Each structure stands twice: as structure tokens, then as C-alpha cells.
């Protein structure tokens, strides 16, 4: 999904592209963190799937860190936009999973 957004919004204007990259990095990082937390929470109920998720999370985290640190030109505006995107995506995913969990508990 994030790759499609990046491809759709790829613009040659450096400043706009920098902002889009920071939004995507913040969103992907929040998606990764919530996936990792959810994998840890669900680990006791399904060990085999949890071990698979640990491997996938490790590889994806390594890829994400190598991509994020390949561009050392991180100034305040880029970090601020990435943090805002991180908080918004993280809040949306936590709300979704909380409502889903409460719905399953009420059944």
C-alpha cells in the first residue's frame, strides 16, 4: 500500500518528495511497530506463527533501518512530519485493534 502511494505521489520537486518520503517513513514505522507489538501479544496462543512473525519482523526491521539511515540529511521538518505520520497511523491502528478485540470479547 505504501509503495503504491509513493509511486503515485512521486514528484521531481525535491522539497515535496522529501515531505512525501517522511510521511511514508513515519507511516511504515508505525505499521511495523504495531505489527511487532501485536505479534508479541499473540505469541502465546500460536507459537509457530509467532516464530514466523519474529523472523519476518527482524528482516523487515533490518531493511527499514538500512533505508532510513541511508539518507543522513534529516532536519527538523522531515523528522516532525515523520513523527506526526507515525503518531496518526499508530493511533488509528491501536484504535482499530482495540475495537476489534473488544468486539471479540463481547461475543
PyMOL commands that set and color helices and strands:
alter all, ss='L'
color gray80, all
select helices_A, chain A and resi 2-8+14-45+47-68+76-106
alter helices_A, ss='H'
color red, helices_A
deselect
rebuild
show_as cartoon
